Amino acid sequence: ASAYTSANTPASCSGATVSSSQINWSWVSGGAQNSFYASNTAGNSNWIPGLAWSQSSGFACNTSYTTSVKARNNESDETISVQCSASTSACAGSPVDAAYQWCAANSNTVIFIDQSSGGVGGVTGWTWDFGDGKICPATTCNAIGYNGTNQHPVHQYTGGVPPADWWSAGAAWQYRRKITFDNTGRAALDNFPVLVKQTAVDIDFWAHVKSNGSDLRFIDNNGSSELYFELEKWDYGNQEMIAWVKVQQIAGNSNSDYIYLYYGNAAASVSSKLSPANVWTNNYRLVWHLNDNSGHFQDSTSLNLDSTAETGIAYQAAGQLGYGVAITAGQNNYITRMDSGLLRNDPYTWELWYKPTNISATAKQIWGESVRYSIKNNGFTYFSTNTSPQSLNYTGASHVNNTWYYTAFIKTDSGNNRAKIYRNGILYGEQGGSDKPSEVSAWTWWRVGGGFGGTVDEVRVSAGARSADWIAFQYCNIMQTCTSYSAPQTDYTVILTARDAASNTDQSIQTVHLDPVAYGCAGLGCEPACYTPLPCSTSQCDNNANGFRYLQTRASICPDNCHCPAWSAYQSCQSSFNNCLDASPYRRVECYTGAGCDTAVNVCTCAVGYAPNGAGGCDLREFTFYETKPLGSTQLSLKWQKQGAASSYSITRNSVTLDVACTTDPCFYTDTGLTAGTTYTYYIFAHVGGSGIYNSTVNPNPACGGSPSNICPLAGTTDSVVSGLTITPTCGQLELKWNNLNVGGVTGYVYNIRKSTTDYTTAGVPWLVITPTECANNMTPCTYQDKEVLPQVDYYYTIVSEKDGVESLDHAEAKAKSYCYQAPGWEER
């Protein structure tokens, strides 16, 4: 038998750091034992037949671990443990790289997806500065209705803190576009009328601008100066805007000068800067856009030099910009303006766009009379006068039928090369000494056409010789080659600061745009990767033919559609269930798809302002036009139910459209400036995105509504005013008569009479109130005998109708005096 040896506790224990993933443990025996049991907080344990243990598994970098060691003898007696601690070395890692993606969920909510990487121990912290004074971590990290973390926040912008360079007076405007000019290699241009266009490709603009364009504002790059502009064409239905904006200065030799177009304010009225005469002020004598549909062509300048006769033309032909005028070939077909010295005094500049259809070797007059400008196909464009045989011919300017050209003809008043012709912004020729071309003292007429066949557009005459840089920029601006448009802007600079376990940081700085059209979340592919609802289909659990399914429900650890862990975190309705219950986590729902579906919350829920259409989709919810109510003789009050998805409305009154805003339910609007005793018919259209819905009504029998295209009008009548007031004088009294308004079923009118001996008055407490007691319903006229009068004194009477506590704006008035003789005073006797 072997000798018995007691078990002795190890004398000591220590750990030595080897690397970021390895620690060597050792201990000193307390006796003769050489078998030891070691375990540590990394989850490792083992019987060690010695005094050392090299451990290289289960460790994380830069982490402290504790190991416990105990001894055991041959009789399996074990001792208590001794403990020692050591740490792995610092983590190896690349520098922190802060990065993120973002998308606009709607016009004020942005979803941020962190993509930061690297760092010692990985990225462990995120701080967001959203550019509007709010930061995350904070209570503002996530918008209502969204879930998220500080790593993946959802932020809602209130619009209260716009970008720093936002228009100083434009807090109510939600959108803007930056319009940049490329004037490289040219001199500065002062008070230049710039063309600004918006077409059907500018989707966001038409989605947010008011239907009548009354919220358009053009702001200079100083952020405060509102610019004058003219709307040559505004076609909301076909999505086309042609505007001319007078820019105070386009910087010379620059490709970065700009202005802003602001829009998106439902409460805005038409700008005072919408003034064509104030756009065309820089020596312009005549500007014809030629977009008229009949009659004379209107001049946009303050000089009003409209055309005076039109022969052989077709209005509103397709022009270079919007509409132009088609002129039939022939010497007797033209647009005429009777002579004006404003159009021919040296120096001057003529401009127009033309598209010929009858080019030949024979010159065709396109402009002028006493001074002519003609074109032909052999490369010559020339100028002549009808008082001299001389002509000025230019080579290199051939013409092709059905092609648009821009020409400018300049005549100076002294020196050589007095005549210059430009085409498409380029100088094609200059001729003439100090005595030619000769000028005529007066023209019989001035005209466009007279041989030319084709279409013309944008006819202009300026006093003075426009510079070559002016002509060149005019051409490229109309061609839109030196004018560019930014994406619709409500911009914020967002800064993400990412930090690692060792407190190293990096920043990612980006500009985000509140533009769900151009920067929508669909581009990030958020939803399908981690949460794919099943399509509507039948199953063994459905108890109707179609349109129902069982909705997959996210577990609470899945924050939202864009940020989710592994698929195992989801509770799926595809498990084997014998009984399909309408209970969590399985929810039997009807599927709605298409417009109006609130996919940000639940793909099977209709958004606010929408309702199920019974066919698996969401349609705009009807809203009720409640009433029209007279407020006196010149006003009607309208009341309607707010449409849940709409904040702007168009009210049509007898074919006149009024744009109003409403954000609370119910909505009210007071229509003013109406005619007394007149019936007006109204209907209301609620704007939702690029579409909308007309009102419904409950008053008519049957009720009206149920279709987005069904117009359901309500009528209202303003209160009537007193008429037919006459006064019959007798001795010592005056008899007043007027037409009674309480006739033919109309009731409720009272009459307020005011009386004065100095003048008519409509203010203050009435002298007398006549009720239906004094003038019964259906009794006409009403009469009143005023016996409180003095002989030979003028009395002034006004009678105002009142109904429902509101007086009419208009009144009836008359004066008279009693004809009784007044006895002479003592002095007279």
C-alpha positions, 0 to 999 in steps of 0.5 A: 500500500502506498503512503498517504499524502494530504492535499495542500492548497496551491501556494500562489497563482499568476497570469502573464499576458502573451497577446490579445488572445492568449494568457499563460497561467502558472502556480506554485504547489503547496505540497507534493501534488502535481495534479491541479484543476484550473478554470476561468471566467472565459469558460475554460476548465481542465485538469492540469498535470503540472504547474502551468497552463497556456490558454489561447481560446475563448479570449477577447482582446483588451479584457480581464480574466480570472482563473481559479486553481485547486489541488487534488491528491491520489485519494481524490481529496481536493483543496480550496481554490486560489485565484489570479487575474490577467488581461489580454493585450489591446485590440488590433484594429484599423482606424475608425471609418464613419459612414452612413446611408440615408433616405427620405421616408417622407417630406420631413422624416429621414431614416439613417442607416449606420455603415461605420466600420474599423476601430479598436474593438469595433465601433461601439458608439454613435453621436448624430448631429442632424443639422437642425440643432437636435442631436442623438443620443437624445429623446429626439433620436426617433420620430413618432411611429418609427422604431430605431436605435442611436446607431440607426436613428429616424429623425423628423425635421419640423421645418422650424430651423431651415438651412442657414442660407434659407430665404430670410422671409420664407419660413413658410416655404417648404421647397426650393430649387437652386438655378445656377448660371454658367457665364464663363468667359463673358462679362457681368450682365446687369438686370438680365431677364433669365428664362426659368422652365419647369416641365413634366420631368420636374416631378417634385416641383409639380407635386408641391407647388400650388395649382395656380402658382401663387406660391412662386417666389424667386430670390437672389443669392443674397438670401433676401432680395425677391426678384421681379418675374413674368409668367409667360406660360403656367399650365399646371395640368400639362406641367409646363412653366415658362417664367422670365426673372429679372436677375440683378446681376449675373457675375462675369466669368463665373459658372457658379452664380445663382438664384433660388426658386421657392415654392410649396406654401399652401397659404401664399397669395400671388407675389407682388413681384409678378410684374412683366413691366418690371422685368423688361426694363433694361432698355427694352422697347418691345417684347412679344412672347407671341403666346396670345390666342387671338387679337393683337399680340401684347407687349410685355414692356410698360410701353404697351407697343402691341401689334396693330394688324395681323394677316395670314397667321395662325395663333399658338403654333408650337414655338421655341418656347411654349407658343409662337405664331405661324406665318403663311408664306407671301408678301401680304402675310405679316404682323404689323406695328404702326410706326413708333420712333421707339422702335427705330431710333439709333442705336437699336437691337432686334431679336427673334427666333424663327423656323422657316418652311419656304427657304429658297434662292430668293430672299424672303423678308422676315423683319422690317419694312423701310429697313429689311432683314431677309434670309435665303438658302445660299448662305447669305443673310443680308440687310438693305434699305428701301431708300438706297440700292446698297445692301449688306450681305453676309456669308456662312449663314445658310438656312435649313427648313424646319430648323429653329434659329435665333438672330439678333440684328444690331445697328449703331449710330456712328463709326464703322461696322454699324450693322452687325448680324448674330445667329445662334449667339455668334457674330456672322458678319458686320459691315457698313461705314460711317454713312451706311446703312442709311437711316430713314426719318420715319417708317410707314410701318414695322412688321414681322413677315412679308415673304417669310413662311414658317414660325416665329417666336420671342420678338424683341426690340431694345434701345442701344446695341446689346453686347456680344456677351449679352447676345451669347448668353441670351441664346444659351439661356433659352437653349438652357445650356448655361442654366442648370437646376438643382434637385428640389432643396430642403437641405440639412448637413448631418454629421455622424461621429463614430467611436471605437472601444478605445475612444478613437473617433471619426466623422461622416458629413453629408447633405440630406434632402427632404425629398422622398421623390428623388431620395426615397427609401426604396432605393436602399432596399430596406424592407425585402432583406429582412421583412417580407410579408406574404402576398394575399392568398387563400389558405386552410385558415381563410374563411372567405375566398380571397383577400386575407392572409396571416401577417408575420409579426416582428419580434420586439428586438426588430426595430424597423424595416431597415434595421433588423437582426437575423431572420430567426428573430421573426415570428413566422406564421408559417409554423404548423398550426392546426387552428389559425387563431386571430391572436398574437403573434398571428394576426388575420388581416385584410391586405390593402395595396397601392396608393394610400397604404401606410407601408411605414407602419403596416402594409395592411393598413390604410394611411390617414385620409384613405379607406379600404375600397373593398378590392384589396386597395386603399382609396382617398376617403370621402369628406363632407361639405357641410354648409354655406351660411350667409354673413350679411349681404357680401359674405358667405361662410363655408364649412367642411370636413377636413380630408385626413390626407389633405391640407390644401383645398381648391374651392370653386365658386361659379367657375372661379377657383379659390385656393385655401389651406386647412390643417384642423377639423372642421375647415372654414372659409369666408368668401367676401366681396359678394353681391347682395341677394345673390345665390352662389354655387360651390364645390371643394377639391382636396389636394393630395400629392398629385391627385385628390378628391372632390367633396361629398354632401349629405344635404341633397336628397339623395346624398352626393359623393362616392367618387373622386371625380364626382362634383357635389355642389352646395349653394348659398345666398347672400342676405338681401339689402333694403331697396325702394326707400322713399320719404313722403313729407307732410305737415309735422311728420315724414312717412318712410316706405321701403320694400319688405324683404320678408316675403315669398317664404323668406323670414328673419329680417329686421330693419335698423334705422339711423337718423341724423340732421347732419349727414347719413350714418351707418354706424352706432346704435340704431335710432329705431329697429323695425321687427316683423311685429311692426312690418309683418311678413309678406306685407309690402311695403313697410311703412313708418311715420316719423313724427319727431321732426321739426319743420323745414329741417333736413333729416337723413335716414339710412335703413340697414337689413339685419339677419341672424345678428349680422347687418348687411354691408349695403344700405338704403338712404334718403333725406326729406323735411317737413313742409309746414311753415315755421313761425318767425322768431321774436327778432324777425317779428 
